Structure formats: structure tokens, C-alpha cells
């Protein structure tokens, strides 16, 4: 289980999570489940051009019914090896969760597929802390500015306490080289964190915009691009 979370809102963590889930399922022909945990505002359904009637809300709000068979009914097929547990993306109720609300979902996901990718919203609550302490791997996405550097440092420190026996999270620096935006140089961003990035992804508004508008992944839009290669790595 790999949880993807942004150091700040709007840094592209969901886009990274969705492309990585699609990439793993495609490159390795490995059954993968992508779970969108941002119930009010999740975008996985849009990014994969899906409109499922059911998804993660049914799983979270009915933990007593949750097993592999019930989960299978809630999944939407996105590609040959990728299934989506979509967020409702509706504001018809408040989404306040107890600390362990998502742990039954995580357990069933881990029993149902070799890999589960969790798209975690940018918030720090009892349930996100609980979930992040239980997953196998964490990927933090940040962009090169001061608020992201501070937040990434704080998250790394907090996760070290939550996960004292686990290796540190992976770090992705996204939207690098945005025209006219003052940025912290990547080397200066990573030095205080004492962590090397797994990926540095350049700002490419056209490629990511075309993918988003078409409900497709970067691998589908331009499989030979440097960005697709970065995702593959």
C-alpha cells in the first residue's frame, strides 16, 4: 500500500498518484487498486473519465459489510489491470471520520490486490495520521517554494515519530521551472530535508492539461515523453 499526499494543496499529488497507479498496472501487468480518499473533492473519477455510481463512501460507511466480495462490487475498471475505488465528489453530507475509519478499507485492499495506491487529501487529522502510520510506503509531493519546504519538513518529522521503524517517505518535486515564478533551486530544497527526491517533474501545462481534459494519463498522451519516462522510473 502506497499513500500519496501533498505537502500543500494544489501541488499535483493526485495527478502523481493516478499516473503512478496507471504506470505500475501497465508496466508490470500487476493488479492495482487506486483508492481516492478525498470524498468531497476527489478527482480520480474525472482523471480516468469514469462516473461510477458507487465507490469508497459505501466501503467507509458500511465497515460491517466490507469484504473482498463487497469491495469487488464497488470497484470500477479503468484499464486491464487497474481498478478504481472512486470518491463520490459530492457535498451532500459532512465527511468527518473517526481515527480508524479507513483501516478496514486498507486491510481489504491489501488482501484484494498486490498493490493499492491511496490518494490522500492534503489535511492533517486523526484519520490521515492513523492511515499514514499503517501504509507500507508514503510519497510526498511538493513544489519548490518556502511553504512547501516548511510543510515537507514538518511532515517528515511527524512521520518519523509515527513510523519510527519504517524508512522515510519518498519525495517528488513537481511543477519545477514554472515561467516567471520565483523558485527554490531543487538542491537547496532537498538539502535541509536530508532526502534525495525519487522524481523531479518539470512544469508542463500543455501535456498535463491535455491529459486532464481528455481523462487520460501521461503514458497514454505521450508515452515517449521525458515525463512518462520519469513516471516509469
N, C-alpha and C positions, 0 to 999 in steps of 0.2 A: 504494500500500500504506500503510495507516494502522495503527500499533500502539497499542493501548490498554494502559496499565499503571497500577496503583495505587501511590500514594505509601506505602501501608501495606496490610496485609491487611484485608479486610472493609470497604473504603471504597466498594464498588459499581462497581469498574472494569469487571467482566464485564457487569453489568447495563447500564451505559452503552454498552459496545461492542456488545452484542446489539441494543439498541434503535436505535443509530445505523446499524448494518448493515441492519436491517429498514427503517428510515426512508428511507435512501438508495435501497434497491432498490425501495421502494414509491413514493416521491415522484417519482423520476426514471425509473422503469421501466428501471433500469440493472442489468445482470447483476452480482451481487455475490457474493463468496465469503467466508464467515466461517470462520476457522480458529481452533479452540480449542487453544492451545498448552500448556494446563495438563493434561498427560497423566494424572496420577494423580487429580486432583480437579476437572477441568473440569465446568462446569455448562451449557454451551450445549445439550447434548442434552436436559437437563431443561427448560431455559427455553423450548425450542421443541417440547417434548413429542415427542421422537424417540428411537428406540432402534436406531441403526444398528449393523450387525454389523462394519463396517469404518470406518476414518477416518484420522486423522493418523498414528497409530502405524505403519500399513502404509507410509505415504509416507516417514516419517523413517527407518525401519529397513530400507528397501529402495531407497536412492537410485539404484542402478543400473537399476532398473525404472521409475523415475519419469519420466513424460512426460505430455502433455495427455490421452492416451487412458486411461492408468492412473489419473490423478487423477480423471477423469470417473467412473470406476467406484467411487471412494471417496467421492464426494460424495452428500449426502442433500438432497433438495429440501425446503425449509422453506416457501417461498411461490413465487409465479410467477417472481420474478427473484432470489430468494435461495437459495443453496446452502450447506450446512454441511459442513465438514471436522471431524468430531467427535473429541473426545478419548475414549479408552477408559474413563476414570474407573474404573480397576481398579488394585489394589495387588498384582498377581501378579508384578511384577518391579520392579527399581530403574530409575529413569529418569535415568541420568547421561549427559549429552551432551557431545560434543566441541564446540569453539568454533563450527565452521561447519556443525553438523548440520542446521540449519533453512534454510540458504541455498539448497540445491537446491529445497526446497519453495517458498520465496519466489519463486524465479525462475519456476517452473512456474505458480504462482498469477498472477504478473504477466502471463504470456503467455495465461492462460486466461480472464481476465475484466477489464473496465475497472477494477474496484475490488476489492481484497482487504482485509478487516478482520481484524487479528490480535489475539486476546485473549491477552495475555502475562501469565503469573503474576507475582505480586509476589516476585521474587527477583533477586539481582544475581550473575550467573555469567558464565562465558566465552561461553556461547551466547546469553544475553539481551543482553549487551553487543554481541556481533557482529551480532545481528539488528537491534538498535536503531540501530546505525550505518549499516545498509543501507536501512531503510524510507524511504518518501517523507515521511511525517508521523508525529508522535507526539502522543498525547493522554494527559496525566497526570491521574488523578482523585484528589482529596484531600478529606478532611473537615476542618472548621475547629478543629483542636486543635494543640497545640505539637509533638507528634511528627510529624504530617503536614507542618507548616510546615518543620521541620528537614529531613525526608526529601525534600520537594519541592525545597528549596533545594539540597541535595546532588545530587539527580538533575539539576537544571538545570545545575549547574556541571560535572558529569561529562559530560553530553550535549553541552555546549558544546565540550568537548575532543574528544569522539568525532566530532562533526559540526561542525567549525569553519566550513564554508561553507554550512550549512543554517540556515533560520530556526528560532527557538526552538520548543519544543513548545507545544501548546495546553493550557490548564489548565481543568479542570472542578472546581468546588467543589460537593460533593454532601452530602446529608443535613443541610442548613442549617436551623436552627430546631428541633432535637430538644428536646421538652419536658424541662425540669429538667436539661438538660446544659449546663454552662458552656462557652461557645464563644468563639473569637476572632472579632471582627467581620470580615466579608469585606474591608472596606477595609484593616484592619490586617493581614490575612493576605496581601494582594497587594502591599502597599507595599514590604516588604523584598525581594520576588521581582522587582519592577520588571516585572510582567507582568499584563496585564488578562485576566480569565477569558473563555472562549468561552461558558460557561454557569454559572449558579448554580442548583442544583436543590434545592428545599425538601424537608425530611423529610416523607414522606407514606407512613406504614407501611401504611395500608389499600390505597392504589392499587397500590403496588409488591408488597405481599403477595398481593393478589388476582391480579395478573398472574403472579407466580411460581407460585402454587398451580395456576393454570389453564393453565400452559405457554403464556402469550400475552404479547405486547408491549404497552406503554402505548398505542401507536397503536390497538391492537385493543380494549383495555379501555375507554378513554375518549379517543377521537380529538379531542374538543373541549376537553380539559383544558389548563390552562396548562403543565403538564409536557410534554404531547405537542407543544405549540407550541414549547417550548424545545428539545426534541429536533429538531424540524423546522428551526428556525433554525440 
